[in-house]
Structures are given as structure tokens and as C-alpha cells.
């Protein structure tokens, strides 16, 4: 079969590789060729075959036609726009870069669908600064979101109820709450896009449900600070005074208001001791639906109900327990229908907009499949799931 050469724009080739987070060695290994050959394509001294270009397009998650543009697109949002934890080196993996790009794209799609459906996203009226009082800020956020203690207790009755409840609440108040799939938890717990309207908070689906709740609220605070955030697994103590520490403290205060904690039966009954049993901590975690034991302990340290030593000791126990649980879950395997995975990533607001856009003939069937990342044969299953109470 004759060798058919492609004629892509070398500048676009370079832009697409760098924006996807790959180096020459990555591309050469995947295409089973040499680094010099890949470099030659971008320096316009060699040309890839059409087959190689198709593989490049699939690897970079870009349409084939993009490589024939006269110049690289200008709409790409650079990764350096995202705040990292102090001391972190911004070296996002291709998987994380893809999730960030998808979040921007989904926001654009949602805004277009809202306009087509004559809807407007809810505004985000709360603004905060790093100089604001943590407790006052958390009170303002809870009042804005309309989350009562009784509602939170109700969420604490089932493992995923709090995650669904907080996520639905954020989306009702103009924040698109998404979940990232395929990014290791050690690299990213969550990130946020503070752009108005329709800012985005993203949690890693590999985290525990309560961990994802904390992440979404942490990213919400980044949004209220009007800064994009990218948060990984590095420890940030409650005493940290930077943006990450502030977001942690406010997120914990949203979940566990001081007065509700001090007036809870468990705390009153416990007395002055600084050590807390697993049963007591589990009960409080259910009481404050969505609050992990780690978030609870941060609050208890803040109010003198326990010590930093007990917090650190207990935190290591909790993290080891969660690691063991994840390994057990991974060993059990189990099949999750593809449409359920897509819905978990996208959330009810995005899925609703796509379905309504299709039903009102604003978008095509192929658009639905593309936007939802699933085959059309699953569409009725999606509709059925959407009719259920979240």
C-alpha cells in the first residue's frame, strides 16, 4: 500500500502536543517511531503519514481537521492560569490537562444551551477576600446556599446523599459541579474555574464521597475569591495562612458551624477529654451530612475540643483506612454502565440542558452523543435516571 503523506501545519502540531502535555518521547513511544522524526514534523523537515496524523489526533484528543488550520487556535486556556499549592511544580499530566480542557468546553456548551433555551444561569452574589473572617464567611455562604442543619442531618443518612445534596445545591446557585474521571487522586483532588457566569467546581471521582463534598466546597471558596484553583494531595494544615489554608478553613466551617458543633449531644456528653472514639466521630460525621472525620477534627482543633497531636494521629489512621478500602474496592471490580459514568461526571444540570436542547430541536442527535460522551442507545436510560429523585 503506498505511503500517503499528510500536510499538517507544523505550528499547530507543536501547539497541540504541548497543550495536551506530551513530550517528544511520549509521542514517539505511542507511535512507535523516533523522537527525531516527531521533532522533524514540528520543524517542517519531515511529514507524518495520514495514518500517523490520525493517531496523533486521537492521542491529543483533537479533531483531525484542526491540524490543517493556518495557525494555532487562540482560545486555549493555558494551564498556568490555575493556582497550585505552595511549592508545587505545575506539571499537569495529559489526563489532567484533558479534564481541565473538558471543563472549559462543558461550560461553553452549557452557556450556549442556556441561551438557546432562553434561560440564564443564577448569579453568584457572594464575594470574599483572604482578609475576611472565616466564621462570618462560612455563615454568609450557608445563608446564600440555604443549607439548614436539618437538611444536612437528612443528607447524613446515606453515603452518597450528602454528595448529591451539596452538588445539587451548588448547581441551583449558579455553580456547575462536575467530577473528573481518570486522573489519579495523588495528582488532583479538585480544581475550579472562577469565570462568570457559570463558574465550575470539579472533584475527583476517585475520592470518597465525603472527600468530594469537602473538595467541592473548597473549590467554591476559590471561586468566591475569584481565582482558578488546582488542588492536589499535599497536606495543608489548618494553621496555613495562604489561600489553600483559607479555603480549607472556610469549607470546614461551612460543613460544621461552630454553634451546631458545640451544641450537639455528642460534644456535650463527651465533656473535656481531647481523645474521641470512632463511634463519636462517625456519629458527628452523620450529624453534619457531608463532613468527613478529617474536616470535623480540623474544626475541633480550632475550638480546643481536641489537639493537633490527636488530629494528626487520627488523620493518618483515616487515610490508611481509606487506602485499604480503595484497594478492596478495586479488587472487587464490578461493571458500571457507561451512561452512569458520564452522568456522574457531568451532573444533572448539564445533562438536563443537553436533553432539553435536543427535545426542543436546538441540537442534533450527534451533538447529544458528543456532549454526553455516550451512545444514543443509552438515551432512554439517561432519561429514566434523570426522572429519579437525586
N, C-alpha and C positions, 0 to 999 in steps of 0.2 A: 504494500500500500504506500503511495507516495507521501512524503513528508510535507504537510501543509503548514507553512509558517503563518503566525498571527502578527499583526502590526499594532500592538497596543502603544499608548502614549507612555514613554519611559517615566516621565514625571508622575503620572497617575499611578503607575506600578509602584514607585517608591513610596508615594503618599499612602497608598492602600496597605502596603506592608507595614509601614511604621505606625499608622493609626490602629492597625489590628494588633500590634505588639509583638511582631515576629522579627527575628534577625535572619541574616543570610543562612546561617547554619540550620535554623528551623525549617526554612523553605526547601533548602537543598535536601534535607533528610526526608521530608514528606514527599518530594517529587523524585527522589532517587537520582539526583544529579549533583553537580559540584557547586560549591559556593561561588567559584569564579564565573560559572555560567549564569547563575542567578544575578550576580553583580553586573555582569555584562548586559543583561536585559535592561537594567535600570540605567546603565551608562550608554545605551543605544549602540553598542558594538556587537550585540547578538540579538536574536529574536527567538522567543519561545514558539513551540508548535501550538496549533489550535488546541490540541488535547492538553498540553501543559497549562495554557491560559485558563481552560475550563477548570482544571484542578486548583489553580491559584484563586480563581473566583470563588470556588466552593470553600477553600481554606480560609480566605479573608472574609467570607460571608458578604460578598458584594455581587451585584448583577454583572454579567459578562459585558454588557454594553457600557458600563461605567469606564472600562479601561480604554475606551476609544474617545473619551471626552478630550477637548482641546487643552484643558488644564485641570488640575485637581479641584474638587469641589471646595467652596469657601464656607459651607455651612457646618463643617465638622467642629464639634465642641472638644477642645483639647483636654487631655486628662489633667493638665496642670491647673485647671480651674478648681479642682477638688482639694479641700483641706485634708491633710493627713495628720495622724497623731504625731506629737512632738518627737523628732528624731527619726521618723520613718522615712525610708527612701522610696520615692514614688516610682515603683517598678511593677505596674499592674500587669497581670498575666493576660494573654489573649482572651481567656474566658471572662475575666472581669471587665476588660475593655468592651467586650461584646455586650455584656449586661448593661453597662453604662450607656452604650450607644442605643440599645433597645429601649431603655427607659426614656431617653430623649425622643426617640421615634414614636413611642406609645403616647407620650404627652402630645406630640404634634397631631397624631391621629385623633386622640380624644378631643382636642380643641377643634379640629375640623368637623368632627361629628357633632359636637355640641352646637357649633354654628349652623350646620346643615339642619339640625333638629330644632332650631330656634330656642336653644337653651343656653344659659350662662352658668359657668362654674361659680360656686359660692366663694365669696371673698374670704381673705384671711386677715381679720382686723387687728390681731394681736401682734405687737412688735416688742422685742426685748433687747437688752444690751447686757454685756458681761458685768456691768456695774449694778444691775438690778438685784434686789433681794430674792434669794432662791425661793423662800416660802411664799412670798407675795406673788412671784411669777407663776408658781405652780397653782396657786389659788385662782389666778386670772385665767390660766389655761383650762382648768377643770370647769370653771363657770362658763367659759366660751364653748367648751365641748358638751356641757350639760350632763356630765357624768356624776351621778349621785352615789353615796355609799351603798344604798340599797341595790342599785343597778349593778354595782361592782360585786357585791356579795352574790348576786344571782349568777354572774359570769363565772364565779369561782367553783360552781358545782360540777363542771365538766372540763376535761383537759383543754379542748380547743375553743370552748365557748368564749373565754376572755380574749383570745387572739381574734376571733371573728367579730366580737363585740367592739373592741378597740379599733380594729381595722375599718369596720362599717362606720363607726363614729367619725374617724378621720376623713373618710371619703364624703360623708354627709356635710362636712365643713370645709370642703374645697381642697383637700389634700389627696392625691392619688397614692394609695398604699399598695405597693407591688411586692413580689417576692422573687429573689434571684435563684436560679436553678443552675447547678453545675459549677459553682465557684466554691473551692474548699473553705470551710469555716475558719481555718487558720489564717487565710488571707483576708477575708472580709466578713464582718458581721452585718454591715449595712452601709448605705450611702444615701445622700439626699441631694435633690436639685431644688434650689430655692427660688427659681424663676416664677414670676407671677404672670398671669393667673395659672392655677393648677400646678402648684409645686408637687414634688414627688418624694416620698419616703420609701425606701426599699430595705427589706430584711432578708437575710439568708435563710432559705427554706430548710437548710441542714441543721439549723439551730433548734433547740427545744422551743415549744410554743411560748412559754413564759419569757424565754430569752428573746424571742422575736417581738413580743409586746414591748419589752424594755427598749429594744433597738428602734422600733418604730417611734416611740416617744422621744428617745434620744435624738433621732433624726428630725423629728418635729421641732425640737428646740433649735437645731441648726437652721431649719427653715425660718423660724421666728427671728433668729439672729441675722437672717438674710445672707447666709453663706452656704455654699455647697460643702458637704462633708463626706469623707470616706473613712470609715472606722473599722479597724481590724481587731485582732485578738490581744494586742498588747495591753497590759494592765494599766489602768489609770485609777489611782487611789482617790478616795473621797477628799483628800487634802489637796489634790492638784488644783491649781488656780487658773489654768488655761481654759480654752473653750471646751475641750473634751471633759474636763472635770466639772465645769459648769453644766454642760448638757447632761452628764450623769446625775448630778445632784438634783437638777430640776425634774428629770424623768422619774427619779426615785420619789421625789416629793409629790409628783402628780399621782403616782400609784399609791403612795402611802402618806396621806395627810397626817401631820403631827397630832392634831386633836383626836382623830379617829384611832390612831395607834395607841396613844396614852389611855384612852377611854375604853379600849377593848377589854373584854372579860379576861382574856388570856394574860395580858400585861398586868392588869390589876391583881389577878390571882397569883401571878408569879412572884411579885414582891421585888426585893432589891438585888437578887443574885444576878451575876453577869453571864452565867452559863445557861444556855437554853436547850431543851431537849428537842429531838427530831419531831416528836409529836406536836410540841408547842409551835415550832416553826412552820410545820406543814399546815396546822390549823390557821395560823395567821396568813399564810400564803393563800389559802382558800378564802379567807375573810376579805382580803384585798385582791379580788379577782384579777389575775394577770401579773401580780407581783411575784417575782422569783424570790427564793430564800436569800439570795445574794443581795437583791435590792432591799429586802427587809432589813438585813443585817447592816447595810450602809446607813439606813435611817436610824436603827437602834444605836449604832455607834455615835451618830450625830447628837442624839438626845441623852447620851450617857446610860442607856439601858444595857449596853454590853461594851466590850473593849476591842481595840484594834487587834489585839492578840487573838481573841476568840473569833473575831471576824475572819482573820487570815487563816486560822486553823480550820474553821468550818468551810471557808471558801475552797480550800484545796480538797477537802473531802467531797464537796458538792461537784467539783469539776471532774474528779476521778470517777465519781458515781455516774456522771453524765457520759463520760468517755466510755465506760464499761457498757452503759445502756445502748449507746450508738453502735458499738461493736456487736452486741447481741442482736440489735435490730437489723444490722447489715447482714449478719449470718442467716437470719430468718428469711431474708429476701421478700418475695411477695410481689404480685403484679398490680400496678396501679394503672387504670385506663388512661390513655394519652390525653383525653379531653379533660380529665380531672386534674392532671398535672398542669395543663395550660390554664385552667380556671384558677387553680391555686396561685399560679404566678401572676395572672392578670388582675384578679379581683372582680367583684360583682359590678362595679361601676363601669369599668372598661368593657366587660362582656355585654352589659346591658346596652351600652351605646352602640356597639357593633350590631347586636341583634335588631335594635330599633332602626338603625340606619339601613339595614338590609330589608326589614319589613316595610319600610316607607320608601324603598327603591332609591335610596341615596347612594348605596354602594352595591357592587355586584357580588355574586356568589364567590368568585375567585378572590375578591377583596376580603370576604369573611374568612375564607380558609387561610389567607395570608396573615390577616390581623390577629386571628385567634391561634395560629400555628397548629392547625389540626385539619383533618379531612372532613369534608362536608357530610360524610355519612354519620358523623357524631353529632350533627347539629340538633337533632331532636333530643338526644341525651342531655345536651347542654341546656336546652330549653326546660327540660324536666328538672334538672338540678337547680336552675335559676328560680323555679317556682317554689322550691322548698324554703322554709324559714332559715336565714343564715345562722 
